[in-house]
Amino acid sequence: MGSRTESAEHYQKALKAGKKAQKQMIHQGLYPHLPILDEILPEYPTATQEELGIIEIPADKIVGTKTRGRADAFAANFMPLIPDKSEFAMKWQSLCQYHLGDSGIRDPIFCYEFLGRFYVQEGNKRVSVLKYFDAASIRGKVIRILPGESDRPEVAAYREFLTFYPKTRLYEVAFSQIGSFPRLQASLGYELDHVWTEDERRTFRSSFYYFNRVFEKLCEEQITATPADALLEWLKVYPFEKLKAM
């Protein structure tokens, strides 16, 4: 297990990152804390819920909290805003110690998924610690909230995602345009109804992770295209094997 001094130093760095993100969001005229699912849902008609069990959730898809609760304790990047010497900070540091130890953080979080994004019900501090250490994914028990009928483009794109999710089992890939999943299958040399193997998922996930990181660094301003949109354009020029080699 990591030392208390080491975890306290990490908390100071996380706190600094949180305050920086909060300041940037305020400067841009944006809400500086975590989005709250309970305040988003009234904007959409919702249908039913379904349990997905425990899955590996891409860390960058965990974007907010289910209820208001501790939402204001974090900046929009999940970094803490509560001063040190507080009970909150002590708990964060204890989780940090576990993460740095031999066993790591084992308990899965509990969250809700809506339109491809995840909102935490239990485990906000676990998410904060793991995001601080740049974890690629976080284990969580997930309940999916299905949207009702709507002509909103994000709902239409999400419904296409639901059609292909049983084939890909990937949450990393989110498109803004209808018809993108069939194009992805074709770009990778797969038939439309091809069900990905675990090895294919692992290879794609690893390559896309690095593509995503580069995309985020190059696109400092807010744009509507997603990393998956950019990947489709990239695949028009280069084969997927080129991405794997890179």
Backbone torsions as a table, in degrees:
resi	resn	phi	psi	omega
1	MET	NA	140.8	178.8
2	GLY	-65.8	161.0	-177.9
3	SER	-80.9	158.6	178.0
4	ARG	-64.9	-37.2	178.9
5	THR	-63.2	-43.7	179.9
6	GLU	-63.4	-44.1	-179.2
7	SER	-66.7	-33.4	177.3
8	ALA	-66.1	-37.7	177.3
9	GLU	-65.8	-40.1	177.9
10	HIS	-64.8	-37.6	179.3
11	TYR	-64.3	-40.0	179.2
12	GLN	-61.3	-39.9	179.0
13	LYS	-68.8	-40.6	178.5
14	ALA	-65.6	-40.3	178.6
15	LEU	-62.5	-41.2	178.1
16	LYS	-63.3	-42.1	179.0
17	ALA	-65.3	-36.4	178.6
18	GLY	-66.3	-45.4	-179.7
19	LYS	-65.6	-35.9	177.8
20	LYS	-65.2	-44.9	179.3
21	ALA	-64.5	-40.1	178.3
22	GLN	-61.0	-44.6	-179.5
23	LYS	-62.9	-41.5	-179.9
24	GLN	-64.0	-42.7	-179.3
25	MET	-65.0	-42.1	178.5
26	ILE	-63.2	-41.7	179.2
27	HIS	-61.2	-33.4	-179.8
28	GLN	-86.5	0.2	-179.6
29	GLY	75.1	25.7	-177.8
30	LEU	-109.6	158.9	177.9
31	TYR	-63.5	124.5	-170.2
32	PRO	-89.0	3.7	-177.9
33	HIS	-119.4	-174.7	-178.0
34	LEU	-68.8	136.9	172.4
35	PRO	-60.8	148.7	-176.5
36	ILE	-117.3	116.9	-174.7
37	LEU	-59.9	-40.5	-179.1
38	ASP	-60.8	-21.7	178.1
39	GLU	-95.2	-10.6	177.3
40	ILE	-91.7	-38.6	-174.2
41	LEU	-56.7	-38.0	179.5
42	PRO	-58.8	-18.2	179.5
43	GLU	-76.9	-14.7	-174.4
44	TYR	-126.0	145.0	167.5
45	PRO	-74.0	132.2	179.4
46	THR	-115.0	151.0	-176.9
47	ALA	-103.9	-89.9	-174.8
48	THR	-127.0	178.0	175.3
49	GLN	-121.8	153.2	174.6
50	GLU	-144.3	143.2	179.9
51	GLU	-85.7	132.2	178.2
52	LEU	-100.7	-6.2	-176.4
53	GLY	77.6	-155.4	179.5
54	ILE	-96.7	122.9	-178.8
55	ILE	-132.3	166.3	172.8
56	GLU	-85.7	116.3	-176.4
57	ILE	-99.8	126.7	174.0
58	PRO	-57.0	127.7	-174.0
59	ALA	-58.7	-35.1	-177.7
60	ASP	-75.1	-7.8	176.6
61	LYS	-91.3	-7.5	175.7
62	ILE	-88.9	106.3	-167.0
63	VAL	-117.4	-13.1	-175.1
64	GLY	-165.0	-165.0	-179.7
65	THR	-115.0	159.7	178.8
66	LYS	-74.9	-45.2	-178.8
67	THR	-118.7	169.8	-177.3
68	ARG	-64.1	-50.1	174.5
69	GLY	26.2	-109.1	-176.1
70	ARG	-95.1	16.7	-175.5
71	ALA	-53.0	-40.8	-176.7
72	ASP	-76.4	-6.6	178.5
73	ALA	-79.7	-9.5	-177.3
74	PHE	-126.7	148.9	168.9
75	ALA	-76.2	174.3	-176.9
76	ALA	-64.6	-17.2	177.2
77	ASN	-94.4	12.9	178.8
78	PHE	72.4	7.9	175.1
79	MET	-81.5	147.6	-172.9
80	PRO	-71.7	154.9	176.6
81	LEU	-123.8	-3.0	-178.7
82	ILE	-82.9	131.8	-178.2
83	PRO	-58.7	156.8	175.5
84	ASP	-68.7	173.8	-175.3
85	LYS	72.8	0.7	178.1
86	SER	-92.8	163.1	176.6
87	GLU	-61.6	-38.7	177.6
88	PHE	-57.6	-47.8	-178.5
89	ALA	-64.5	-38.1	179.3
90	MET	-63.8	-41.1	179.2
91	LYS	-67.3	-39.3	177.7
92	TRP	-61.2	-43.5	-178.9
93	GLN	-67.4	-35.1	177.1
94	SER	-63.8	-41.5	176.6
95	LEU	-64.9	-36.8	176.9
96	CYS	-61.5	-41.4	178.2
97	GLN	-61.9	-43.3	177.8
98	TYR	-61.7	-42.1	-178.6
99	HIS	-62.2	-37.8	-178.7
100	LEU	-81.0	-9.6	179.5
101	GLY	-82.2	-175.8	-177.1
102	ASP	-67.8	-36.5	-174.7
103	SER	-84.7	-29.4	-177.4
104	GLY	71.8	-176.3	177.0
105	ILE	-84.2	115.0	-173.4
106	ARG	-101.7	-34.2	-173.9
107	ASP	-66.7	128.0	178.0
108	PRO	-71.4	150.8	174.3
109	ILE	-78.7	171.0	175.0
110	PHE	-123.6	124.4	-176.0
111	CYS	-149.3	170.5	177.8
112	TYR	-113.2	140.7	175.6
113	GLU	-108.3	131.5	177.3
114	PHE	-142.4	124.1	-179.1
115	LEU	53.9	36.5	174.5
116	GLY	84.6	2.7	177.2
117	ARG	-118.4	155.0	-171.9
118	PHE	-115.7	138.7	-176.9
119	TYR	-127.5	124.3	-168.5
120	VAL	-82.2	130.6	172.0
121	GLN	-94.5	-44.4	178.4
122	GLU	-135.7	128.2	176.4
123	GLY	113.1	25.4	-179.6
124	ASN	-59.3	-41.5	-179.1
125	LYS	-69.5	-33.6	175.5
126	ARG	-62.0	-43.7	177.7
127	VAL	-62.0	-42.9	-179.2
128	SER	-59.3	-47.5	-179.7
129	VAL	-63.1	-46.5	-176.8
130	LEU	-68.6	-35.9	175.4
131	LYS	-67.7	-37.2	177.4
132	TYR	-57.9	-39.8	179.7
133	PHE	-88.8	13.0	171.7
134	ASP	63.1	39.6	176.3
135	ALA	-64.1	139.5	179.4
136	ALA	-76.2	-34.1	-179.1
137	SER	-146.9	161.2	-178.9
138	ILE	-136.6	132.0	-180.0
139	ARG	-74.4	135.1	-179.8
140	GLY	-154.3	148.1	170.7
141	LYS	-84.3	126.1	-168.6
142	VAL	-123.4	135.7	168.2
143	ILE	-113.1	124.4	-179.9
144	ARG	-91.9	129.4	174.2
145	ILE	-99.3	116.5	-176.4
146	LEU	-87.3	131.8	178.4
147	PRO	-73.8	151.2	175.9
148	GLY	-83.4	-171.4	179.8
149	GLU	-63.3	133.4	-178.7
150	SER	-161.4	149.6	176.2
151	ASP	-97.3	10.7	178.9
152	ARG	-70.8	135.2	-175.3
153	PRO	-60.5	-34.6	-179.5
154	GLU	-67.9	-29.4	177.1
155	VAL	-72.7	-40.9	178.3
156	ALA	-62.8	-43.0	178.7
157	ALA	-64.9	-37.5	179.4
158	TYR	-67.7	-37.3	178.9
159	ARG	-64.5	-35.4	174.8
160	GLU	-66.8	-38.6	175.9
161	PHE	-57.9	-43.3	-179.9
162	LEU	-62.8	-31.7	178.4
163	THR	-66.8	-38.1	-175.5
164	PHE	-96.1	-13.0	-179.3
165	TYR	-57.5	-42.2	177.7
166	PRO	-60.1	-21.9	179.8
167	LYS	-88.0	-37.3	-175.1
168	THR	-100.5	-33.2	-174.0
169	ARG	54.8	37.2	-178.4
170	LEU	-119.8	125.6	172.2
171	TYR	-95.8	-12.0	-177.8
172	GLU	-65.9	-29.3	-172.2
173	VAL	-93.5	115.0	178.2
174	ALA	-132.6	120.8	-179.1
175	PHE	-105.7	156.2	177.7
176	SER	-99.9	-9.3	-176.5
177	GLN	-121.2	140.8	174.9
178	ILE	-66.3	143.8	179.5
179	GLY	91.7	0.5	-176.2
180	SER	-75.7	-35.7	-179.6
181	PHE	-63.9	-43.8	174.2
182	PRO	-59.3	-36.5	178.3
183	ARG	-66.1	-37.7	178.7
184	LEU	-64.4	-45.9	178.3
185	GLN	-56.3	-46.2	-179.0
186	ALA	-65.8	-40.5	-178.8
187	SER	-64.0	-29.5	179.8
188	LEU	-89.8	0.1	179.1
189	GLY	82.5	20.0	-179.1
190	TYR	-100.9	152.4	170.2
191	GLU	-70.5	159.7	-175.8
192	LEU	-58.1	-37.2	-176.8
193	ASP	-97.8	16.0	-179.1
194	HIS	-64.5	130.7	175.5
195	VAL	-98.1	122.5	-174.8
196	TRP	-67.9	141.7	173.4
197	THR	-82.2	166.6	178.4
198	GLU	-62.0	-38.3	179.1
199	ASP	-66.0	-40.0	177.7
200	GLU	-64.5	-40.4	177.5
201	ARG	-63.1	-45.6	-177.2
202	ARG	-62.9	-43.4	-179.5
203	THR	-65.6	-45.6	179.8
204	PHE	-64.6	-44.8	-177.4
205	ARG	-60.1	-42.8	-179.6
206	SER	-64.5	-46.2	-178.9
207	SER	-67.4	-42.6	-177.7
208	PHE	-67.4	-31.7	178.7
209	TYR	-57.8	-46.3	-178.9
210	TYR	-73.3	-35.1	175.0
211	PHE	-60.5	-43.7	-179.6
212	ASN	-61.7	-43.1	-178.8
213	ARG	-62.2	-43.5	179.3
214	VAL	-65.9	-41.0	179.8
215	PHE	-59.6	-44.2	-179.5
216	GLU	-64.4	-37.7	180.0
217	LYS	-69.2	-35.9	-178.6
218	LEU	-77.3	-27.2	-176.5
219	CYS	-106.2	83.3	-177.6
220	GLU	-76.6	-27.8	-179.1
221	GLU	-91.7	160.9	178.4
222	GLN	-68.3	124.2	176.1
223	ILE	-131.9	159.2	-176.8
224	THR	-83.8	-24.0	-179.5
225	ALA	-69.1	141.9	176.9
226	THR	-94.6	164.1	175.0
227	PRO	-56.2	-35.4	178.3
228	ALA	-67.4	-37.5	174.3
229	ASP	-58.0	-45.9	-179.2
230	ALA	-64.0	-37.7	179.1
231	LEU	-62.4	-41.2	178.3
232	LEU	-59.5	-40.8	177.9
233	GLU	-66.4	-40.0	179.3
234	TRP	-62.4	-39.8	-178.0
235	LEU	-71.2	-12.5	173.6
236	LYS	-69.2	-25.4	-174.7
237	VAL	-104.2	-40.3	-175.0
238	TYR	-120.6	147.8	174.0
239	PRO	-74.0	157.6	-179.5
240	PHE	-59.9	-31.5	-180.0
241	GLU	-59.5	-30.3	177.6
242	LYS	-65.5	-39.9	178.8
243	LEU	-65.5	-42.9	178.5
244	LYS	-60.1	-41.3	-179.4
245	ALA	-66.8	-37.5	179.8
246	MET	-66.7	NA	NA
